[in-house]
Each structure stands twice: as C-alpha cells, then as structure tokens.
Amino acid sequence: MKTINFDLELTSEKYYKETELKFKENKKNITFQLRGNNKYYYASQCALFEKNLIKYGYNFHVRKENVANKGLYFNKYNISLGHPFGADLKRFQSKEEMLGFVIGYNEAIYNKIS
C-alpha cells in the first residue's frame, strides 16, 4: 500500500512539474498576470493562436512569415507583433475580450479544418 501511494505521489509531482514547465513556456509572450485554474488554458490558447497565425495567417498586414520570425506578444489591451510595443495586430477593451478573441479564432480554425 505504501508503494502505491509513493508511486502516486511521484507521478503527481512529475505531472505538476511538467504542467508548470509547459505553462511557463506558453506564457513567455504574455505580458499580464494570469491567475486561477484557467491560467493554464489561457496560456495554451495564446500559444495555439500564435501557431495558427504562423500556419494560416491573419491579414495582409500580419503575414505568416512575420509572425514566425518576430512572434506575438499578448498585452492587456492588444496583441502586438515582435515586442510588447510593436505593431498592433488587434486592440481590445480588456484582457477578457482579448482572450475571448484568441479562443474564438482558435475555435474557428478548428471548426474549419474539422
């Protein structure tokens, strides 16, 4: 019984560490604080949004190549290209609106290819 509990604790700790590493990787270009249980979801959605823009593009101003080379930054009121004060991809009234846009874009891409 102790062996099972010990193995479960090790597995749980390993999963937690992997989850935190993935979160930190996904959050590297998010310039505002994410909190709560949804922080992992929001960070992964932002990372997926960037991958989708690299694959499918956004508009004629923000081409796939620019996103791939410069990357995106997710600020509280905008998404910018290259660095936090770079050219705006889109502006928002709040971070909730920005995250809703990101999730909606990802869902639209998913539904289009499904």
Backbone as JSON, one array per atom type, in Angstrom:
{
  "sequence": "MKTINFDLELTSEKYYKETELKFKENKKNITFQLRGNNKYYYASQCALFEKNLIKYGYNFHVRKENVANKGLYFNKYNISLGHPFGADLKRFQSKEEMLGFVIGYNEAIYNKIS",
  "N": [[0.82, -1.19, 0.0], [1.96, 1.26, 0.79], [3.86, 1.55, -1.2], [2.3, 1.97, -3.5], [1.07, 4.43, -2.86], [3.37, 6.0, -2.68], [4.36, 5.84, -5.32], [2.21, 7.03, -6.62], [2.38, 9.63, -5.56], [4.86, 10.42, -6.61], [4.28, 10.34, -9.35], [2.26, 12.25, -9.48], [3.67, 14.54, -8.66], [5.55, 14.71, -10.72], [3.85, 15.14, -12.92], [2.78, 17.64, -12.17], [5.11, 19.25, -12.26], [5.76, 19.05, -14.99], [3.48, 20.23, -16.09], [3.7, 22.83, -15.09], [6.1, 23.64, -16.33], [5.32, 23.59, -19.03], [3.32, 25.55, -18.91], [4.87, 27.84, -18.26], [6.39, 28.01, -20.58], [4.37, 28.47, -22.49], [3.44, 30.9, -21.58], [5.39, 32.79, -22.01], [5.29, 35.0, -23.77], [3.21, 36.51, -22.85], [2.2, 39.39, -21.35], [0.81, 40.14, -19.1], [-0.57, 39.26, -15.88], [-1.67, 35.97, -15.33], [-4.16, 34.25, -13.58], [-5.58, 31.84, -11.28], [-7.5, 28.79, -11.9], [-7.88, 28.69, -14.64], [-5.62, 29.67, -15.85], [-3.74, 28.01, -17.09], [-5.16, 27.06, -19.29], [-5.71, 29.48, -20.7], [-3.1, 30.35, -21.3], [-2.23, 28.24, -22.93], [-4.03, 28.55, -25.04], [-3.24, 31.02, -26.1], [-0.68, 30.34, -27.03], [-1.41, 28.45, -28.95], [-2.87, 30.1, -30.66], [-0.83, 31.71, -31.75], [0.59, 29.71, -33.15], [-1.41, 28.98, -34.98], [-1.64, 31.37, -36.46], [0.85, 31.42, -37.66], [0.61, 29.23, -39.3], [-1.84, 29.65, -40.79], [-2.14, 32.38, -41.2], [-3.23, 35.87, -40.85], [-4.02, 38.58, -41.76], [-3.38, 40.87, -44.52], [-1.5, 42.64, -43.52], [-0.29, 41.38, -41.37], [1.61, 38.95, -41.94], [2.23, 35.41, -42.37], [4.98, 34.84, -42.31], [6.06, 37.02, -40.93], [5.0, 36.68, -38.36], [6.11, 34.22, -37.7], [8.84, 34.88, -37.68], [9.08, 37.12, -35.92], [7.31, 36.75, -33.79], [4.55, 36.89, -31.4], [3.12, 39.15, -28.99], [1.16, 39.15, -26.15], [-0.66, 41.48, -24.74], [-2.31, 43.41, -22.16], [-4.3, 44.96, -23.4], [-3.97, 44.6, -26.11], [-2.78, 42.71, -28.96], [0.4, 42.3, -30.11], [2.99, 42.57, -32.6], [6.18, 41.2, -32.64], [7.38, 42.66, -30.36], [6.45, 43.89, -27.05], [5.64, 46.55, -27.56], [5.25, 46.64, -30.24], [3.91, 46.64, -33.63], [0.41, 46.77, -33.64], [-1.64, 43.95, -33.76], [-4.28, 43.62, -33.15], [-6.56, 45.55, -31.16], [-8.07, 45.8, -27.87], [-10.73, 46.17, -25.41], [-10.39, 45.05, -22.94], [-8.54, 42.53, -21.08], [-10.02, 40.22, -20.92], [-11.7, 40.4, -23.15], [-9.75, 40.23, -25.14], [-8.71, 37.63, -24.66], [-11.03, 36.17, -25.19], [-11.31, 36.68, -27.93], [-8.99, 35.4, -28.91], [-9.51, 32.71, -28.2], [-11.88, 32.32, -29.63], [-10.94, 32.65, -32.29], [-9.2, 30.45, -32.46], [-11.07, 28.36, -32.14], [-12.62, 28.77, -34.43], [-10.76, 28.17, -36.45], [-10.28, 25.49, -35.8], [-12.85, 24.4, -36.25], [-13.09, 24.9, -38.95], [-11.15, 23.25, -40.11], [-11.98, 20.78, -39.31]],
  "CA": [[0.0, 0.0, 0.0], [2.85, 2.42, 0.83], [4.5, 1.66, -2.51], [1.32, 2.56, -4.41], [0.95, 5.84, -2.5], [4.63, 6.65, -3.03], [4.36, 5.94, -6.78], [1.2, 8.03, -6.97], [2.93, 10.94, -5.22], [5.9, 10.73, -7.59], [3.61, 10.6, -10.61], [1.57, 13.52, -9.32], [4.69, 15.58, -8.63], [6.1, 14.79, -12.07], [2.82, 15.78, -13.74], [2.73, 19.04, -11.77], [6.3, 19.91, -12.78], [5.61, 19.13, -16.44], [2.43, 21.21, -16.35], [4.25, 24.17, -14.81], [7.06, 23.96, -17.39], [4.54, 23.9, -20.23], [2.68, 26.84, -18.65], [5.88, 28.89, -18.37], [6.73, 28.11, -22.0], [3.24, 29.09, -23.18], [3.22, 32.24, -21.06], [6.57, 33.64, -22.17], [4.96, 36.23, -24.5], [2.03, 37.13, -22.25], [2.8, 40.42, -20.5], [-0.02, 40.4, -17.93], [-0.63, 38.12, -14.98], [-2.78, 35.01, -15.41], [-4.41, 33.67, -12.26], [-6.67, 30.88, -11.13], [-7.44, 27.49, -12.56], [-7.9, 28.84, -16.1], [-4.38, 30.24, -16.37], [-3.12, 27.02, -17.98], [-5.98, 27.06, -20.5], [-5.49, 30.72, -21.42], [-1.73, 30.34, -21.82], [-2.17, 27.29, -24.06], [-4.79, 29.13, -26.14], [-2.39, 32.04, -26.7], [0.37, 29.63, -27.79], [-2.08, 27.86, -30.12], [-3.2, 31.23, -31.54], [0.39, 32.05, -32.48], [0.84, 28.62, -34.1], [-2.41, 29.09, -36.04], [-1.29, 32.51, -37.32], [2.01, 31.01, -38.46], [0.14, 28.26, -40.3], [-2.95, 30.11, -41.62], [-2.09, 33.82, -41.42], [-4.29, 36.68, -40.25], [-4.44, 39.5, -42.8], [-2.27, 41.22, -45.39], [-0.5, 43.36, -42.74], [0.41, 40.44, -40.49], [1.79, 37.74, -42.73], [2.72, 34.22, -41.67], [6.43, 34.94, -42.15], [6.34, 38.0, -39.87], [4.67, 36.07, -37.06], [7.11, 33.17, -37.46], [10.14, 35.49, -37.4], [9.07, 38.08, -34.82], [6.49, 36.29, -32.68], [3.46, 37.73, -30.92], [3.05, 39.48, -27.57], [-0.21, 39.3, -25.67], [-0.7, 42.51, -23.71], [-3.63, 43.52, -21.53], [-5.28, 45.58, -24.3], [-3.69, 44.37, -27.52], [-1.84, 41.67, -29.4], [1.36, 43.02, -30.93], [3.94, 41.78, -33.39], [7.61, 41.43, -32.43], [7.7, 43.02, -28.98], [5.24, 44.42, -26.41], [5.23, 47.84, -28.12], [5.31, 46.51, -31.68], [2.69, 46.94, -34.39], [-0.77, 46.08, -33.11], [-2.43, 43.04, -34.59], [-5.65, 43.98, -32.8], [-6.7, 46.19, -29.85], [-9.23, 45.34, -27.13], [-11.14, 46.96, -24.26], [-9.96, 44.37, -21.72], [-7.84, 41.26, -21.34], [-11.05, 39.2, -21.13], [-12.09, 40.5, -24.55], [-8.63, 39.71, -25.93], [-8.67, 36.17, -24.52], [-12.2, 35.66, -25.92], [-10.97, 36.73, -29.35], [-8.0, 34.35, -29.16], [-10.2, 31.42, -28.12], [-12.8, 32.27, -30.77], [-10.15, 32.42, -33.51], [-8.75, 29.06, -32.43], [-12.25, 27.52, -32.39], [-12.99, 28.92, -35.86], [-9.78, 27.39, -37.22], [-10.55, 24.08, -35.52], [-14.1, 24.03, -36.92], [-12.86, 24.97, -40.39], [-10.36, 22.1, -40.58], [-12.6, 19.52, -38.87]],
  "C": [[0.87, 1.26, 0.0], [3.52, 2.64, -0.52], [3.56, 2.33, -3.51], [1.18, 4.05, -4.13], [2.2, 6.62, -2.89], [4.72, 6.86, -4.53], [3.37, 7.0, -7.25], [1.7, 9.45, -6.69], [4.0, 11.36, -6.22], [5.29, 11.09, -8.94], [2.92, 11.95, -10.58], [2.56, 14.68, -9.35], [5.3, 15.78, -10.02], [5.12, 15.5, -13.0], [2.74, 17.27, -13.45], [3.92, 19.82, -12.35], [6.23, 20.08, -14.3], [4.58, 20.18, -16.84], [2.95, 22.63, -16.14], [5.27, 24.58, -15.87], [6.35, 24.35, -18.68], [3.86, 25.26, -20.09], [3.68, 27.98, -18.83], [6.29, 29.1, -19.83], [5.62, 28.84, -22.76], [3.05, 30.56, -22.79], [4.35, 33.22, -21.38], [6.28, 34.95, -22.9], [3.67, 36.87, -24.02], [2.54, 38.11, -21.2], [1.95, 40.78, -19.29], [-0.13, 39.12, -17.11], [-1.88, 37.27, -15.25], [-2.92, 34.36, -14.05], [-5.51, 32.62, -12.34], [-6.46, 29.61, -11.91], [-7.38, 27.6, -14.08], [-6.61, 29.36, -16.69], [-3.69, 29.29, -17.35], [-3.84, 27.0, -19.33], [-5.7, 28.32, -21.33], [-4.09, 30.78, -22.03], [-1.61, 29.4, -23.02], [-2.94, 27.83, -25.26], [-3.98, 30.22, -26.85], [-1.29, 31.4, -27.54], [-0.22, 29.02, -29.05], [-2.44, 28.94, -31.13], [-1.99, 31.61, -32.39], [0.71, 30.98, -33.52], [-0.15, 28.67, -35.27], [-2.1, 30.25, -36.98], [-0.1, 32.17, -38.2], [1.56, 30.07, -39.58], [-0.87, 28.85, -41.28], [-2.93, 31.61, -41.93], [-3.26, 34.53, -40.74], [-4.85, 37.67, -41.25], [-3.22, 39.92, -43.61], [-1.19, 42.03, -44.67], [0.34, 42.41, -41.89], [0.49, 39.11, -41.24], [2.38, 36.61, -41.88], [4.21, 34.35, -41.34], [6.79, 35.91, -41.02], [6.09, 37.41, -38.49], [5.72, 35.01, -36.72], [8.45, 33.77, -37.05], [10.14, 36.34, -36.13], [8.3, 37.61, -33.6], [5.42, 37.29, -32.29], [3.64, 38.01, -29.44], [1.6, 39.76, -27.22], [-0.19, 40.26, -24.49], [-2.12, 42.63, -23.19], [-4.69, 44.04, -22.49], [-4.99, 45.38, -25.78], [-2.82, 43.12, -27.71], [-0.9, 42.38, -30.36], [2.37, 42.07, -31.56], [5.37, 42.18, -33.0], [8.05, 41.74, -31.02], [6.48, 43.71, -28.37], [4.75, 45.74, -26.97], [5.3, 47.83, -29.64], [3.99, 46.88, -32.33], [1.53, 46.11, -33.85], [-1.4, 45.18, -34.16], [-3.9, 43.39, -34.41], [-5.65, 44.58, -31.4], [-8.03, 45.78, -29.21], [-9.54, 46.29, -25.97], [-10.65, 46.35, -22.94], [-9.22, 43.09, -22.08], [-8.84, 40.13, -21.56], [-11.53, 39.2, -22.58], [-11.01, 39.92, -25.46], [-8.57, 38.19, -25.86], [-9.86, 35.53, -25.23], [-11.96, 35.64, -27.41], [-10.02, 35.6, -29.73], [-8.68, 32.98, -29.18], [-11.15, 31.26, -29.29], [-12.09, 32.01, -32.08], [-9.71, 30.97, -33.57], [-9.9, 28.1, -32.72], [-12.68, 27.58, -33.85], [-12.04, 28.12, -36.75], [-10.05, 25.91, -37.05], [-11.8, 23.61, -36.27], [-13.94, 24.03, -38.43], [-12.13, 23.73, -40.9], [-10.98, 20.77, -40.19], [-13.64, 19.04, -39.85]]
}
